[in-house]
Structures are given as structure tokens and as C-alpha cells.
Amino acid sequence: MSLSLFKENRTVNIRAVLSTLTATLITVGAGIWVTRFTGPLPISVAQTLTQKETTFNTTGDSEVSAVPDEAQVRLGIDVQKSSVIEAQSAANEVINNISSSIKKLGIDEKDIQTQNYRVNPEYDYKSPERHITGYRVNTQIVVKITDFEKLNQVIDTSTSLGVNQVGGINFSLSEEKQAELKKEARKEAIAEAKDSAEELAKLAGIKLGKVVNVIESSGNNYPQPMYARAEMALDAGGPEEATQIEPGSEIYRYSVTLSYETL
């Protein structure tokens, strides 16, 4: 290779190195300038969270029996007279006498209500003219009783004073009693669900964590009234024997489902 050609190639290589070095310094400088004046470039990090959705569920059921603590009895009064005034006067007299006598037995005035008060004309259907022969007053006295020892007394006293219809004796649980039974039934059902969970998990080799959900259900199983119907058409002399009515008992049903996390 000639000396002139060698010098020319060396000059070209030096120029290439200087060009590359200059470009590198410009790039680094630009990066420093951007960082200095704009701050560090934002970095986006994608994060994925996983959640365990599998749970271990058990159900507990309970039944609690209780004696009703409330009763309602309907006392019917039916009076027929030749005029409206006479019929109303006779019916009102019976109502007042019954209310007064029931209060003396210890029944609160607020627990005595007159309902379905009706006045209707009576016709002579055998006559072509169908003329009015009189008027009938029909009404009911509804009595709420919490002391069941007085229930039979209320019926016997009322029939001796003019009540000629007794019906719809309804035994039920008060709201306070229902709340008390629900608390007891809930406690028993949850205890059963926990015992079942521990036993099944042990047999299946599953380790349980904390309870993560609770579902309770009583559905249509709230205490339903128990009816002891005593529908009697009574004559003026009243019943020959004293009335004997017993309230029986009620069943309160409850169910609960516990959901555990598994470890």
C-alpha cells in the first residue's frame, strides 16, 4: 500500500471515530438535559391482584317451642227490634255492660274494641210488598287478653250479658316474645353450623380461616297464630258448663349459613 493511500485511510478512520464520539456525547447530553429540566421519566407498572373466592359453607337449623302470650276473642252481638232506635239502644246496652264487666276482670280499656257495627232493615219476604218488619244491629267486641286465666272468664261473663256469638279465638306471640325466640333460635342455629363446620373440615383435611359471610333465613317460618275456634250459637241462658280453652304451643324455626375462608 502506498504511503499516500495509508494516510488517506487513517484520516477517514479518525473522522469516523470523531463522528461517532460526537453523536454519543450529543445523545448523553440530551438525556441529561431532559432529565434535568423535565424530571425522571414516568415508569408504568402493571399490578395484578388475586383474591381467593372459594369458601367453605355450612348450615345450622333450630326449632324453638313457646307458649303463645297473647289471645284475641271475638264476641258477637245480634239484636233485632221494631225500630232502629230500639235496636241500637239494646245493642249499646249490651256493649256497655260487657265492657264494664270485662274491665272489672282486669282487662285494660285499650284492649277492648267494638268492630263491624252494622244496622240493617228486616223485610217480610212472604208479603208481596216486602215491607220492613224491623231492624237488626250486628256488631263484635274484640278483646285482647294476655292473662289466659281470664280468657274463659271473659267468654262466660260476656255470654251471660247478651253475647250470642263467640268465634275466632286467636292465640299468637307478641312482638317481644318473637324477638326473644329469634335470639334464642339464632344462637342455637349458629352453634350447630360452627360445630358442623369444624367436624366436616377436620374429616376433609381442610383448614378453616375466619367467617367471611353469614346468611340467615326464617322465611315464612315466623310464628304463625294458632287458632282455637269456639264458634257457638248461644241462647239467653248461656253455656251450661264453664268454658275451657287452652293456648297450646308454637314452633319458631330458624336457619343460618356460615361461610369460612379456607387456608
Residue pairs with C-beta under 8 A, 6 or more apart in sequence:
34 41
35 41
52 261
52 262
54 262
55 212
55 213
55 259
55 260
55 261
55 262
56 197
56 200
56 201
56 206
56 208
56 259
56 260
56 261
56 262
57 257
57 258
57 259
57 260
58 193
58 194
58 196
58 197
58 200
58 257
58 258
58 260
59 193
59 196
59 255
59 256
59 257
59 258
60 188
60 189
60 190
60 191
60 192
60 193
60 194
60 195
60 196
60 255
60 256
60 257
60 258
61 189
61 192
61 253
61 254
61 255
62 185
62 186
62 188
62 189
62 192
62 253
62 254
62 255
63 185
63 251
63 252
63 253
63 254
64 181
64 184
64 185
64 188
64 251
64 252
64 254
65 249
65 250
65 251
65 252
66 173
66 177
66 181
66 223
66 249
66 250
66 252
67 247
67 248
67 249
67 250
68 171
68 172
68 173
68 177
68 225
68 226
68 247
68 248
68 249
68 250
69 146
69 173
69 174
69 177
70 144
70 145
70 146
70 171
70 172
70 173
70 174
71 144
71 145
71 146
71 148
71 151
71 169
71 170
71 171
71 172
71 247
72 142
72 143
72 144
72 145
72 168
72 169
72 170
72 172
73 142
73 143
73 145
73 151
73 154
73 155
73 166
73 168
73 169
73 170
73 230
74 140
74 141
74 142
74 165
74 166
74 167
74 168
74 169
75 98
75 140
75 141
75 142
75 143
75 154
75 155
75 158
75 163
75 165
75 166
76 138
76 139
76 140
76 163
76 164
76 165
76 166
76 167
77 91
77 94
77 95
77 98
77 137
77 138
77 139
77 140
77 141
77 162
77 163
77 164
77 165
78 136
78 137
78 138
78 164
78 165
79 87
79 90
79 91
79 94
79 136
79 137
79 138
79 162
80 87
80 122
80 134
80 135
80 136
80 137
81 87
81 89
81 90
81 134
81 135
81 137
82 133
82 134
82 135
83 134
83 135
84 119
84 135
86 135
87 119
87 134
87 135
87 136
87 137
88 119
88 137
90 137
91 137
91 139
93 162
94 161
94 162
94 163
95 114
95 139
95 141
97 161
97 162
98 141
98 157
98 158
98 161
98 162
98 163
99 109
99 112
99 141
101 157
101 158
101 161
102 112
102 143
102 154
102 157
102 158
103 109
103 112
105 150
105 153
105 154
105 157
106 147
106 150
107 143
107 144
107 145
107 150
107 154
111 143
111 144
111 145
112 141
112 142
112 143
112 144
113 141
113 142
113 143
114 139
114 140
114 141
114 142
115 139
115 140
115 141
115 142
116 138
116 139
116 140
117 137
117 138
117 139
118 137
118 138
118 139
119 135
119 136
119 137
120 135
120 136
120 138
121 132
121 134
121 135
121 136
122 132
122 133
122 134
122 135
122 136
123 130
123 131
123 132
123 133
124 130
124 131
124 132
124 133
140 165
141 158
141 163
143 154
145 151
145 154
146 174
148 247
151 169
151 245
152 242
152 243
152 244
152 245
155 166
155 230
155 243
155 245
156 238
156 239
156 242
156 243
158 166
159 166
159 234
159 238
159 239
160 238
163 234
164 233
164 234
164 235
165 231
165 232
165 233
165 234
166 230
166 231
166 232
166 234
167 229
167 230
167 231
167 232
168 227
168 229
168 231
169 227
169 228
169 229
169 230
169 245
170 225
170 226
170 227
170 228
171 225
171 226
171 227
171 228
171 247
171 248
171 250
172 223
172 225
172 226
173 181
173 223
173 250
173 252
178 222
178 223
178 252
181 223
181 252
182 218
182 252
182 254
185 252
185 253
185 254
186 216
186 254
186 256
188 254
189 216
189 254
189 255
189 256
190 256
190 258
193 256
193 257
193 258
194 258
197 208
197 258
197 260
198 208
200 206
201 207
201 208
201 260
206 262
207 262
207 263
208 260
208 261
208 262
208 263
209 260
209 261
209 262
209 263
210 260
210 261
211 258
211 259
211 260
212 259
212 260
212 261
213 258
213 259
214 256
214 257
214 258
214 259
215 256
215 257
215 259
216 254
216 255
216 256
216 257
217 254
217 255
217 256
217 257
218 252
218 253
218 254
218 255
221 252
221 253
221 254
222 252
223 250
223 251
223 252
224 250
226 247
226 248
226 250
228 245
228 246
228 247
228 248
230 243
230 245
232 239
